[in-house]
Each structure stands twice: as structure tokens, then as C-alpha cells.
Amino acid sequence: MNLSKLLVVCAVALGGLAVGCGNKCKSECDDSKKCADATDADKNRDCDKACEDLDKVSDAAKCDKQKDDYFDCEDGKDQCATTDACEDKFTAFFTCVGTYCAAHATDSACTAAQADAPGAT
């Protein structure tokens, strides 16, 4: 699943969490800005902040293993290609984070990640 599509799915599935997770996240985010179907929001996304915020929410939710599994799977894949090769890892990570944020909606880690989501103001 390419990162642009992933960001939209995250926003819908979890009420607005953005994608993040260290250098692999930043690389994938930056690469997705170059895709033909990248929206203006995708192209203008602050990848450093989005990735930092998702690292924080992943830490707070204790989802680092799922995060690492997902980004390890995505590492080196074409972010513009439509593929579901890592969908199971994606689901595990965002279910973990989503469950935490649903129970801790006012946690600053959750609200910061949500602010980076597509369509956030």
C-alpha cells in the first residue's frame, strides 16, 4: 500500500492519525510526495513532524514492535505503486495505535498525530 493511500486510510480508520516512524517513515513520506497522484496536502506535509508525532504516539501506545514490523516491510518498496504486500502489518500497527487513542483521545501524542492527518486544519 503506498504511503499516500496509507495516510488516507489512517485518517479514515483512526479518526485522523498520520503515518510516522523514524527515518524509514521520513523516506517513505518524502518519496510519496513525488507520486503522480499526490495531493497538495501530500506534497505540503511536514514529514519530519508527522513522523516524529507518530513515533510519539507509537511509544505512548506501546506499539513500537508493530510499527517496526510495518516499516521494515515497507522499506525499499515503491511508494507510488499500489500494493497490499504489507497490509497485515499496517492493520496490526494502526489497530494498536487506534485502540490506544480511542481510549486516550486527549493524550497529547494522539492529538498531535491527528493534527498531521490529511485534511487537518
ZARO-283722 format. One record per atom (N, C-alpha, C): residue in three letters; x, y, z; atom name; chain; residue number from 1. Coordinates in nm, 3 decimals, decimal comma, padded with zeros to 5 digits. Layout:
// residues N
(node 'Ala' (X Y Z) 'CA' 'A' NUM)
...
// end
This chain:
// residues 121
(node 'Met' (00,087 -00,116 00,000) 'N' 'A' 1)
(node 'Met' (00,000 00,000 00,000) 'CA' 'A' 1)
(node 'Met' (00,091 00,122 00,000) 'C' 'A' 1)
(node 'Asn' (00,071 00,214 -00,095) 'N' 'A' 2)
(node 'Asn' (00,160 00,329 -00,097) 'CA' 'A' 2)
(node 'Asn' (00,126 00,426 00,015) 'C' 'A' 2)
(node 'Leu' (00,221 00,512 00,049) 'N' 'A' 3)
(node 'Leu' (00,207 00,598 00,165) 'CA' 'A' 3)
(node 'Leu' (00,093 00,696 00,150) 'C' 'A' 3)
(node 'Ser' (00,070 00,750 00,031) 'N' 'A' 4)
(node 'Ser' (-00,042 00,842 00,013) 'CA' 'A' 4)
(node 'Ser' (-00,172 00,774 00,047) 'C' 'A' 4)
(node 'Lys' (-00,190 00,655 -00,006) 'N' 'A' 5)
(node 'Lys' (-00,310 00,578 00,024) 'CA' 'A' 5)
(node 'Lys' (-00,316 00,543 00,172) 'C' 'A' 5)
(node 'Leu' (-00,202 00,510 00,229) 'N' 'A' 6)
(node 'Leu' (-00,193 00,477 00,369) 'CA' 'A' 6)
(node 'Leu' (-00,237 00,593 00,457) 'C' 'A' 6)
(node 'Leu' (-00,195 00,713 00,424) 'N' 'A' 7)
(node 'Leu' (-00,233 00,829 00,504) 'CA' 'A' 7)
(node 'Leu' (-00,383 00,851 00,502) 'C' 'A' 7)
(node 'Val' (-00,444 00,831 00,386) 'N' 'A' 8)
(node 'Val' (-00,589 00,848 00,376) 'CA' 'A' 8)
(node 'Val' (-00,659 00,738 00,456) 'C' 'A' 8)
(node 'Val' (-00,614 00,615 00,442) 'N' 'A' 9)
(node 'Val' (-00,674 00,504 00,516) 'CA' 'A' 9)
(node 'Val' (-00,660 00,528 00,666) 'C' 'A' 9)
(node 'Cys' (-00,545 00,574 00,709) 'N' 'A' 10)
(node 'Cys' (-00,525 00,603 00,851) 'CA' 'A' 10)
(node 'Cys' (-00,622 00,707 00,900) 'C' 'A' 10)
(node 'Ala' (-00,638 00,812 00,823) 'N' 'A' 11)
(node 'Ala' (-00,726 00,920 00,864) 'CA' 'A' 11)
(node 'Ala' (-00,869 00,870 00,880) 'C' 'A' 11)
(node 'Val' (-00,913 00,787 00,788) 'N' 'A' 12)
(node 'Val' (-01,049 00,734 00,795) 'CA' 'A' 12)
(node 'Val' (-01,061 00,630 00,905) 'C' 'A' 12)
(node 'Ala' (-00,967 00,538 00,909) 'N' 'A' 13)
(node 'Ala' (-00,977 00,427 01,004) 'CA' 'A' 13)
(node 'Ala' (-00,960 00,468 01,148) 'C' 'A' 13)
(node 'Leu' (-00,879 00,567 01,173) 'N' 'A' 14)
(node 'Leu' (-00,848 00,602 01,311) 'CA' 'A' 14)
(node 'Leu' (-00,886 00,745 01,346) 'C' 'A' 14)
(node 'Gly' (-00,973 00,803 01,270) 'N' 'A' 15)
(node 'Gly' (-01,017 00,937 01,303) 'CA' 'A' 15)
(node 'Gly' (-00,909 01,041 01,285) 'C' 'A' 15)
(node 'Gly' (-00,808 01,012 01,201) 'N' 'A' 16)
(node 'Gly' (-00,714 01,116 01,165) 'CA' 'A' 16)
(node 'Gly' (-00,569 01,097 01,201) 'C' 'A' 16)
(node 'Leu' (-00,523 00,979 01,238) 'N' 'A' 17)
(node 'Leu' (-00,380 00,963 01,268) 'CA' 'A' 17)
(node 'Leu' (-00,298 00,964 01,141) 'C' 'A' 17)
(node 'Ala' (-00,187 01,029 01,146) 'N' 'A' 18)
(node 'Ala' (-00,095 01,031 01,032) 'CA' 'A' 18)
(node 'Ala' (00,007 00,920 01,046) 'C' 'A' 18)
(node 'Val' (00,084 00,901 00,936) 'N' 'A' 19)
(node 'Val' (00,186 00,798 00,937) 'CA' 'A' 19)
(node 'Val' (00,317 00,854 00,984) 'C' 'A' 19)
(node 'Gly' (00,388 00,774 01,062) 'N' 'A' 20)
(node 'Gly' (00,516 00,816 01,109) 'CA' 'A' 20)
(node 'Gly' (00,607 00,701 01,137) 'C' 'A' 20)
(node 'Cys' (00,726 00,727 01,192) 'N' 'A' 21)
(node 'Cys' (00,815 00,622 01,240) 'CA' 'A' 21)
(node 'Cys' (00,957 00,637 01,190) 'C' 'A' 21)
(node 'Gly' (01,026 00,732 01,239) 'N' 'A' 22)
(node 'Gly' (01,168 00,742 01,217) 'CA' 'A' 22)
(node 'Gly' (01,210 00,767 01,075) 'C' 'A' 22)
(node 'Asn' (01,336 00,729 01,043) 'N' 'A' 23)
(node 'Asn' (01,394 00,756 00,913) 'CA' 'A' 23)
(node 'Asn' (01,321 00,685 00,800) 'C' 'A' 23)
(node 'Lys' (01,274 00,563 00,823) 'N' 'A' 24)
(node 'Lys' (01,200 00,493 00,719) 'CA' 'A' 24)
(node 'Lys' (01,072 00,567 00,688) 'C' 'A' 24)
(node 'Cys' (01,007 00,616 00,790) 'N' 'A' 25)
(node 'Cys' (00,885 00,695 00,772) 'CA' 'A' 25)
(node 'Cys' (00,916 00,818 00,688) 'C' 'A' 25)
(node 'Lys' (01,018 00,892 00,726) 'N' 'A' 26)
(node 'Lys' (01,053 01,016 00,656) 'CA' 'A' 26)
(node 'Lys' (01,083 00,988 00,510) 'C' 'A' 26)
(node 'Ser' (01,159 00,883 00,485) 'N' 'A' 27)
(node 'Ser' (01,192 00,847 00,348) 'CA' 'A' 27)
(node 'Ser' (01,066 00,813 00,268) 'C' 'A' 27)
(node 'Glu' (00,978 00,734 00,327) 'N' 'A' 28)
(node 'Glu' (00,855 00,696 00,258) 'CA' 'A' 28)
(node 'Glu' (00,766 00,817 00,236) 'C' 'A' 28)
(node 'Cys' (00,756 00,903 00,335) 'N' 'A' 29)
(node 'Cys' (00,676 01,024 00,324) 'CA' 'A' 29)
(node 'Cys' (00,730 01,114 00,213) 'C' 'A' 29)
(node 'Asp' (00,861 01,137 00,214) 'N' 'A' 30)
(node 'Asp' (00,922 01,220 00,110) 'CA' 'A' 30)
(node 'Asp' (00,903 01,159 -00,028) 'C' 'A' 30)
(node 'Asp' (00,920 01,027 -00,039) 'N' 'A' 31)
(node 'Asp' (00,902 00,960 -00,168) 'CA' 'A' 31)
(node 'Asp' (00,758 00,973 -00,218) 'C' 'A' 31)
(node 'Ser' (00,661 00,966 -00,127) 'N' 'A' 32)
(node 'Ser' (00,521 00,971 -00,168) 'CA' 'A' 32)
(node 'Ser' (00,482 01,108 -00,223) 'C' 'A' 32)
(node 'Lys' (00,557 01,211 -00,186) 'N' 'A' 33)
(node 'Lys' (00,530 01,345 -00,238) 'CA' 'A' 33)
(node 'Lys' (00,554 01,353 -00,388) 'C' 'A' 33)
(node 'Lys' (00,633 01,262 -00,441) 'N' 'A' 34)
(node 'Lys' (00,670 01,262 -00,583) 'CA' 'A' 34)
(node 'Lys' (00,575 01,180 -00,670) 'C' 'A' 34)
(node 'Cys' (00,479 01,112 -00,608) 'N' 'A' 35)
(node 'Cys' (00,386 01,027 -00,683) 'CA' 'A' 35)
(node 'Cys' (00,293 01,112 -00,769) 'C' 'A' 35)
(node 'Ala' (00,257 01,058 -00,883) 'N' 'A' 36)
(node 'Ala' (00,168 01,130 -00,974) 'CA' 'A' 36)
(node 'Ala' (00,034 01,163 -00,910) 'C' 'A' 36)
(node 'Asp' (-00,013 01,078 -00,819) 'N' 'A' 37)
(node 'Asp' (-00,143 01,102 -00,756) 'CA' 'A' 37)
(node 'Asp' (-00,133 01,175 -00,623) 'C' 'A' 37)
(node 'Ala' (-00,016 01,230 -00,590) 'N' 'A' 38)
(node 'Ala' (-00,001 01,303 -00,463) 'CA' 'A' 38)
(node 'Ala' (-00,086 01,428 -00,466) 'C' 'A' 38)
(node 'Thr' (-00,161 01,448 -00,360) 'N' 'A' 39)
(node 'Thr' (-00,244 01,568 -00,348) 'CA' 'A' 39)
(node 'Thr' (-00,159 01,685 -00,300) 'C' 'A' 39)
(node 'Asp' (-00,215 01,804 -00,302) 'N' 'A' 40)
(node 'Asp' (-00,143 01,920 -00,249) 'CA' 'A' 40)
(node 'Asp' (-00,111 01,899 -00,101) 'C' 'A' 40)
(node 'Ala' (-00,205 01,840 -00,027) 'N' 'A' 41)
(node 'Ala' (-00,181 01,812 00,115) 'CA' 'A' 41)
(node 'Ala' (-00,064 01,715 00,132) 'C' 'A' 41)
(node 'Asp' (-00,057 01,612 00,045) 'N' 'A' 42)
(node 'Asp' (00,055 01,518 00,050) 'CA' 'A' 42)
(node 'Asp' (00,187 01,592 00,023) 'C' 'A' 42)
(node 'Lys' (00,188 01,675 -00,081) 'N' 'A' 43)
(node 'Lys' (00,309 01,745 -00,121) 'CA' 'A' 43)
(node 'Lys' (00,356 01,846 -00,017) 'C' 'A' 43)
(node 'Asn' (00,263 01,901 00,059) 'N' 'A' 44)
(node 'Asn' (00,296 02,003 00,159) 'CA' 'A' 44)
(node 'Asn' (00,314 01,947 00,300) 'C' 'A' 44)
(node 'Arg' (00,297 01,816 00,317) 'N' 'A' 45)
(node 'Arg' (00,307 01,756 00,450) 'CA' 'A' 45)
(node 'Arg' (00,448 01,773 00,506) 'C' 'A' 45)
(node 'Asp' (00,456 01,810 00,631) 'N' 'A' 46)
(node 'Asp' (00,583 01,821 00,702) 'CA' 'A' 46)
(node 'Asp' (00,619 01,680 00,750) 'C' 'A' 46)
(node 'Cys' (00,697 01,609 00,672) 'N' 'A' 47)
(node 'Cys' (00,728 01,470 00,702) 'CA' 'A' 47)
(node 'Cys' (00,802 01,454 00,833) 'C' 'A' 47)
(node 'Asp' (00,893 01,547 00,863) 'N' 'A' 48)
(node 'Asp' (00,965 01,538 00,990) 'CA' 'A' 48)
(node 'Asp' (00,868 01,541 01,108) 'C' 'A' 48)
(node 'Lys' (00,775 01,635 01,106) 'N' 'A' 49)
(node 'Lys' (00,680 01,648 01,216) 'CA' 'A' 49)
(node 'Lys' (00,584 01,530 01,220) 'C' 'A' 49)
(node 'Ala' (00,531 01,490 01,106) 'N' 'A' 50)
(node 'Ala' (00,437 01,379 01,103) 'CA' 'A' 50)
(node 'Ala' (00,501 01,251 01,156) 'C' 'A' 50)
(node 'Cys' (00,624 01,226 01,117) 'N' 'A' 51)
(node 'Cys' (00,693 01,105 01,161) 'CA' 'A' 51)
(node 'Cys' (00,729 01,113 01,308) 'C' 'A' 51)
(node 'Glu' (00,771 01,229 01,353) 'N' 'A' 52)
(node 'Glu' (00,802 01,248 01,495) 'CA' 'A' 52)
(node 'Glu' (00,675 01,227 01,579) 'C' 'A' 52)
(node 'Asp' (00,564 01,283 01,535) 'N' 'A' 53)
(node 'Asp' (00,440 01,270 01,610) 'CA' 'A' 53)
(node 'Asp' (00,392 01,125 01,615) 'C' 'A' 53)
(node 'Leu' (00,408 01,052 01,504) 'N' 'A' 54)
(node 'Leu' (00,363 00,913 01,510) 'CA' 'A' 54)
(node 'Leu' (00,457 00,828 01,593) 'C' 'A' 54)
(node 'Asp' (00,585 00,862 01,595) 'N' 'A' 55)
(node 'Asp' (00,677 00,792 01,687) 'CA' 'A' 55)
(node 'Asp' (00,630 00,811 01,831) 'C' 'A' 55)
(node 'Lys' (00,589 00,933 01,863) 'N' 'A' 56)
(node 'Lys' (00,543 00,961 02,000) 'CA' 'A' 56)
(node 'Lys' (00,419 00,881 02,034) 'C' 'A' 56)
(node 'Val' (00,323 00,876 01,943) 'N' 'A' 57)
(node 'Val' (00,200 00,803 01,973) 'CA' 'A' 57)
(node 'Val' (00,227 00,653 01,976) 'C' 'A' 57)
(node 'Ser' (00,318 00,606 01,893) 'N' 'A' 58)
(node 'Ser' (00,355 00,465 01,895) 'CA' 'A' 58)
(node 'Ser' (00,418 00,428 02,028) 'C' 'A' 58)
(node 'Asp' (00,506 00,515 02,078) 'N' 'A' 59)
(node 'Asp' (00,568 00,493 02,209) 'CA' 'A' 59)
(node 'Asp' (00,463 00,492 02,320) 'C' 'A' 59)
(node 'Ala' (00,375 00,592 02,318) 'N' 'A' 60)
(node 'Ala' (00,272 00,602 02,422) 'CA' 'A' 60)
(node 'Ala' (00,180 00,480 02,421) 'C' 'A' 60)
(node 'Ala' (00,149 00,431 02,302) 'N' 'A' 61)
(node 'Ala' (00,058 00,318 02,288) 'CA' 'A' 61)
(node 'Ala' (00,128 00,183 02,304) 'C' 'A' 61)
(node 'Lys' (00,260 00,187 02,317) 'N' 'A' 62)
(node 'Lys' (00,340 00,064 02,326) 'CA' 'A' 62)
(node 'Lys' (00,321 -00,024 02,201) 'C' 'A' 62)
(node 'Cys' (00,327 00,042 02,086) 'N' 'A' 63)
(node 'Cys' (00,308 -00,025 01,958) 'CA' 'A' 63)
(node 'Cys' (00,436 -00,026 01,874) 'C' 'A' 63)
(node 'Asp' (00,552 -00,009 01,938) 'N' 'A' 64)
(node 'Asp' (00,676 00,001 01,863) 'CA' 'A' 64)
(node 'Asp' (00,709 -00,125 01,782) 'C' 'A' 64)
(node 'Lys' (00,677 -00,242 01,833) 'N' 'A' 65)
(node 'Lys' (00,704 -00,365 01,758) 'CA' 'A' 65)
(node 'Lys' (00,622 -00,367 01,630) 'C' 'A' 65)
(node 'Gln' (00,494 -00,334 01,640) 'N' 'A' 66)
(node 'Gln' (00,407 -00,332 01,522) 'CA' 'A' 66)
(node 'Gln' (00,454 -00,224 01,424) 'C' 'A' 66)
(node 'Lys' (00,496 -00,109 01,477) 'N' 'A' 67)
(node 'Lys' (00,547 00,000 01,393) 'CA' 'A' 67)
(node 'Lys' (00,670 -00,048 01,316) 'C' 'A' 67)
(node 'Asp' (00,765 -00,107 01,388) 'N' 'A' 68)
(node 'Asp' (00,887 -00,155 01,324) 'CA' 'A' 68)
(node 'Asp' (00,858 -00,263 01,221) 'C' 'A' 68)
(node 'Asp' (00,768 -00,355 01,254) 'N' 'A' 69)
(node 'Asp' (00,731 -00,461 01,158) 'CA' 'A' 69)
(node 'Asp' (00,675 -00,401 01,030) 'C' 'A' 69)
(node 'Tyr' (00,588 -00,300 01,044) 'N' 'A' 70)
(node 'Tyr' (00,527 -00,238 00,927) 'CA' 'A' 70)
(node 'Tyr' (00,632 -00,166 00,842) 'C' 'A' 70)
(node 'Phe' (00,711 -00,079 00,904) 'N' 'A' 71)
(node 'Phe' (00,808 -00,003 00,826) 'CA' 'A' 71)
(node 'Phe' (00,921 -00,090 00,772) 'C' 'A' 71)
(node 'Asp' (00,955 -00,198 00,841) 'N' 'A' 72)
(node 'Asp' (01,051 -00,294 00,785) 'CA' 'A' 72)
(node 'Asp' (00,995 -00,358 00,659) 'C' 'A' 72)
(node 'Cys' (00,866 -00,390 00,661) 'N' 'A' 73)
(node 'Cys' (00,802 -00,450 00,544) 'CA' 'A' 73)
(node 'Cys' (00,800 -00,351 00,428) 'C' 'A' 73)
(node 'Glu' (00,768 -00,226 00,455) 'N' 'A' 74)
(node 'Glu' (00,757 -00,123 00,350) 'CA' 'A' 74)
(node 'Glu' (00,892 -00,076 00,298) 'C' 'A' 74)
(node 'Asp' (00,998 -00,096 00,376) 'N' 'A' 75)
(node 'Asp' (01,130 -00,045 00,340) 'CA' 'A' 75)
(node 'Asp' (01,172 -00,092 00,201) 'C' 'A' 75)
(node 'Gly' (01,206 00,005 00,118) 'N' 'A' 76)
(node 'Gly' (01,256 -00,026 -00,016) 'CA' 'A' 76)
(node 'Gly' (01,147 -00,045 -00,121) 'C' 'A' 76)
(node 'Lys' (01,021 -00,044 -00,080) 'N' 'A' 77)
(node 'Lys' (00,912 -00,060 -00,177) 'CA' 'A' 77)
(node 'Lys' (00,881 00,074 -00,242) 'C' 'A' 77)
(node 'Asp' (00,833 00,068 -00,365) 'N' 'A' 78)
(node 'Asp' (00,792 00,187 -00,440) 'CA' 'A' 78)
(node 'Asp' (00,668 00,245 -00,375) 'C' 'A' 78)
(node 'Gln' (00,679 00,366 -00,320) 'N' 'A' 79)
(node 'Gln' (00,567 00,427 -00,250) 'CA' 'A' 79)
(node 'Gln' (00,457 00,474 -00,345) 'C' 'A' 79)
(node 'Cys' (00,483 00,473 -00,474) 'N' 'A' 80)
(node 'Cys' (00,382 00,513 -00,571) 'CA' 'A' 80)
(node 'Cys' (00,306 00,393 -00,628) 'C' 'A' 80)
(node 'Ala' (00,356 00,274 -00,603) 'N' 'A' 81)
(node 'Ala' (00,291 00,153 -00,652) 'CA' 'A' 81)
(node 'Ala' (00,175 00,115 -00,561) 'C' 'A' 81)
(node 'Thr' (00,072 00,063 -00,620) 'N' 'A' 82)
(node 'Thr' (-00,042 00,015 -00,541) 'CA' 'A' 82)
(node 'Thr' (-00,019 -00,132 -00,512) 'C' 'A' 82)
(node 'Thr' (00,008 -00,160 -00,385) 'N' 'A' 83)
(node 'Thr' (00,030 -00,297 -00,343) 'CA' 'A' 83)
(node 'Thr' (-00,017 -00,312 -00,199) 'C' 'A' 83)
(node 'Asp' (-00,064 -00,428 -00,168) 'N' 'A' 84)
(node 'Asp' (-00,110 -00,456 -00,033) 'CA' 'A' 84)
(node 'Asp' (-00,017 -00,556 00,036) 'C' 'A' 84)
(node 'Ala' (00,108 -00,559 -00,006) 'N' 'A' 85)
(node 'Ala' (00,205 -00,656 00,047) 'CA' 'A' 85)
(node 'Ala' (00,223 -00,646 00,197) 'C' 'A' 85)
(node 'Cys' (00,205 -00,529 00,253) 'N' 'A' 86)
(node 'Cys' (00,229 -00,509 00,396) 'CA' 'A' 86)
(node 'Cys' (00,099 -00,478 00,472) 'C' 'A' 86)
(node 'Glu' (-00,013 -00,508 00,410) 'N' 'A' 87)
(node 'Glu' (-00,142 -00,472 00,469) 'CA' 'A' 87)
(node 'Glu' (-00,163 -00,533 00,607) 'C' 'A' 87)
(node 'Asp' (-00,118 -00,658 00,627) 'N' 'A' 88)
(node 'Asp' (-00,136 -00,720 00,759) 'CA' 'A' 88)
(node 'Asp' (-00,055 -00,647 00,866) 'C' 'A' 88)
(node 'Lys' (00,063 -00,601 00,830) 'N' 'A' 89)
(node 'Lys' (00,147 -00,525 00,924) 'CA' 'A' 89)
(node 'Lys' (00,086 -00,388 00,951) 'C' 'A' 89)
(node 'Phe' (00,036 -00,325 00,844) 'N' 'A' 90)
(node 'Phe' (-00,034 -00,197 00,856) 'CA' 'A' 90)
(node 'Phe' (-00,152 -00,209 00,951) 'C' 'A' 90)
(node 'Thr' (-00,233 -00,311 00,932) 'N' 'A' 91)
(node 'Thr' (-00,352 -00,332 01,015) 'CA' 'A' 91)
(node 'Thr' (-00,313 -00,353 01,161) 'C' 'A' 91)
(node 'Ala' (-00,211 -00,433 01,185) 'N' 'A' 92)
(node 'Ala' (-00,168 -00,458 01,323) 'CA' 'A' 92)
(node 'Ala' (-00,121 -00,330 01,390) 'C' 'A' 92)
(node 'Phe' (-00,042 -00,249 01,321) 'N' 'A' 93)
(node 'Phe' (00,010 -00,126 01,379) 'CA' 'A' 93)
(node 'Phe' (-00,102 -00,026 01,407) 'C' 'A' 93)
(node 'Phe' (-00,184 00,000 01,307) 'N' 'A' 94)
(node 'Phe' (-00,286 00,101 01,325) 'CA' 'A' 94)
(node 'Phe' (-00,402 00,055 01,412) 'C' 'A' 94)
(node 'Thr' (-00,421 -00,073 01,426) 'N' 'A' 95)
(node 'Thr' (-00,519 -00,123 01,524) 'CA' 'A' 95)
(node 'Thr' (-00,465 -00,097 01,664) 'C' 'A' 95)
(node 'Cys' (-00,337 -00,122 01,684) 'N' 'A' 96)
(node 'Cys' (-00,274 -00,098 01,813) 'CA' 'A' 96)
(node 'Cys' (-00,283 00,049 01,851) 'C' 'A' 96)
(node 'Val' (-00,240 00,138 01,763) 'N' 'A' 97)
(node 'Val' (-00,243 00,281 01,790) 'CA' 'A' 97)
(node 'Val' (-00,387 00,331 01,804) 'C' 'A' 97)
(node 'Gly' (-00,475 00,285 01,715) 'N' 'A' 98)
(node 'Gly' (-00,614 00,328 01,718) 'CA' 'A' 98)
(node 'Gly' (-00,685 00,288 01,846) 'C' 'A' 98)
(node 'Thr' (-00,657 00,168 01,894) 'N' 'A' 99)
(node 'Thr' (-00,717 00,121 02,018) 'CA' 'A' 99)
(node 'Thr' (-00,672 00,210 02,134) 'C' 'A' 99)
(node 'Tyr' (-00,544 00,240 02,137) 'N' 'A' 100)
(node 'Tyr' (-00,491 00,327 02,243) 'CA' 'A' 100)
(node 'Tyr' (-00,554 00,466 02,236) 'C' 'A' 100)
(node 'Cys' (-00,557 00,526 02,118) 'N' 'A' 101)
(node 'Cys' (-00,608 00,663 02,105) 'CA' 'A' 101)
(node 'Cys' (-00,759 00,670 02,126) 'C' 'A' 101)
(node 'Ala' (-00,831 00,565 02,095) 'N' 'A' 102)
(node 'Ala' (-00,974 00,564 02,123) 'CA' 'A' 102)
(node 'Ala' (-00,998 00,570 02,274) 'C' 'A' 102)
(node 'Ala' (-00,911 00,507 02,349) 'N' 'A' 103)
(node 'Ala' (-00,923 00,506 02,495) 'CA' 'A' 103)
(node 'Ala' (-00,856 00,627 02,561) 'C' 'A' 103)
(node 'His' (-00,771 00,697 02,486) 'N' 'A' 104)
(node 'His' (-00,695 00,810 02,540) 'CA' 'A' 104)
(node 'His' (-00,702 00,928 02,442) 'C' 'A' 104)
(node 'Ala' (-00,822 00,966 02,405) 'N' 'A' 105)
(node 'Ala' (-00,843 01,067 02,300) 'CA' 'A' 105)
(node 'Ala' (-00,777 01,201 02,330) 'C' 'A' 105)
(node 'Thr' (-00,758 01,234 02,456) 'N' 'A' 106)
(node 'Thr' (-00,698 01,363 02,489) 'CA' 'A' 106)
(node 'Thr' (-00,547 01,354 02,513) 'C' 'A' 106)
(node 'Asp' (-00,490 01,236 02,498) 'N' 'A' 107)
(node 'Asp' (-00,345 01,220 02,512) 'CA' 'A' 107)
(node 'Asp' (-00,277 01,308 02,408) 'C' 'A' 107)
(node 'Ser' (-00,181 01,389 02,450) 'N' 'A' 108)
(node 'Ser' (-00,115 01,481 02,358) 'CA' 'A' 108)
(node 'Ser' (-00,049 01,409 02,240) 'C' 'A' 108)
(node 'Ala' (-00,004 01,286 02,260) 'N' 'A' 109)
(node 'Ala' (00,056 01,209 02,150) 'CA' 'A' 109)
(node 'Ala' (-00,049 01,180 02,043) 'C' 'A' 109)
(node 'Cys' (-00,171 01,147 02,085) 'N' 'A' 110)
(node 'Cys' (-00,279 01,119 01,990) 'CA' 'A' 110)
(node 'Cys' (-00,325 01,246 01,919) 'C' 'A' 110)
(node 'Thr' (-00,340 01,354 01,993) 'N' 'A' 111)
(node 'Thr' (-00,387 01,478 01,932) 'CA' 'A' 111)
(node 'Thr' (-00,283 01,538 01,837) 'C' 'A' 111)
(node 'Ala' (-00,155 01,524 01,869) 'N' 'A' 112)
(node 'Ala' (-00,050 01,575 01,779) 'CA' 'A' 112)
(node 'Ala' (-00,049 01,496 01,649) 'C' 'A' 112)
(node 'Ala' (-00,059 01,364 01,656) 'N' 'A' 113)
(node 'Ala' (-00,061 01,282 01,536) 'CA' 'A' 113)
(node 'Ala' (-00,184 01,313 01,452) 'C' 'A' 113)
(node 'Gln' (-00,297 01,334 01,518) 'N' 'A' 114)
(node 'Gln' (-00,420 01,365 01,447) 'CA' 'A' 114)
(node 'Gln' (-00,408 01,498 01,373) 'C' 'A' 114)
(node 'Ala' (-00,341 01,595 01,431) 'N' 'A' 115)
(node 'Ala' (-00,326 01,726 01,367) 'CA' 'A' 115)
(node 'Ala' (-00,247 01,718 01,237) 'C' 'A' 115)
(node 'Asp' (-00,162 01,615 01,221) 'N' 'A' 116)
(node 'Asp' (-00,083 01,599 01,099) 'CA' 'A' 116)
(node 'Asp' (-00,158 01,525 00,989) 'C' 'A' 116)
(node 'Ala' (-00,277 01,477 01,018) 'N' 'A' 117)
(node 'Ala' (-00,350 01,392 00,925) 'CA' 'A' 117)
(node 'Ala' (-00,397 01,471 00,804) 'C' 'A' 117)
(node 'Pro' (-00,421 01,400 00,693) 'N' 'A' 118)
(node 'Pro' (-00,475 01,466 00,575) 'CA' 'A' 118)
(node 'Pro' (-00,608 01,533 00,610) 'C' 'A' 118)
(node 'Gly' (-00,623 01,656 00,565) 'N' 'A' 119)
(node 'Gly' (-00,746 01,728 00,589) 'CA' 'A' 119)
(node 'Gly' (-00,752 01,800 00,723) 'C' 'A' 119)
(node 'Ala' (-00,650 01,783 00,806) 'N' 'A' 120)
(node 'Ala' (-00,649 01,850 00,936) 'CA' 'A' 120)
(node 'Ala' (-00,622 01,998 00,914) 'C' 'A' 120)
(node 'Thr' (-00,678 02,079 01,001) 'N' 'A' 121)
(node 'Thr' (-00,657 02,224 00,986) 'CA' 'A' 121)
(node 'Thr' (-00,569 02,276 01,095) 'C' 'A' 121)
// end
